[in-house]
Amino acid sequence: MTCHEIVLLIARKVVAEKKDNHFTVSEIKTQLQNQGFSLNHKTIETHVRSRCCVNAPAHHETTYNYFERVGRGVYKICDDYI
């Protein structure tokens, strides 16, 4: 699995457990650690905040429309990926 696929998988797990489609980068990092993934924390932040976020500035050649920023530090999974 690639990093963006792992981050999406973990985001789905976080929102399913909470029964609420909102999450933070910290929740993703914690769940990744709990699941035994050893991704770099900066890489996780970049993927959630930028590479996989539909309303982030275009800083990357390849992006994924998995998440939407809905508040300061708060994201949701876009309907097509829930």
Secondary structure as GFF3:
##gff-version 3
##sequence-region A 1 82
A	DSSP	alpha_helix	3	18	.	.	.	ID=ss1
A	DSSP	alpha_helix	25	34	.	.	.	ID=ss2
A	DSSP	alpha_helix	41	46	.	.	.	ID=ss3
A	DSSP	pi_helix	47	51	.	.	.	ID=ss4
A	DSSP	beta_strand	67	71	.	.	.	ID=ss5
A	DSSP	beta_strand	74	77	.	.	.	ID=ss6
A	DSSP	three_ten_helix	79	81	.	.	.	ID=ss7
###
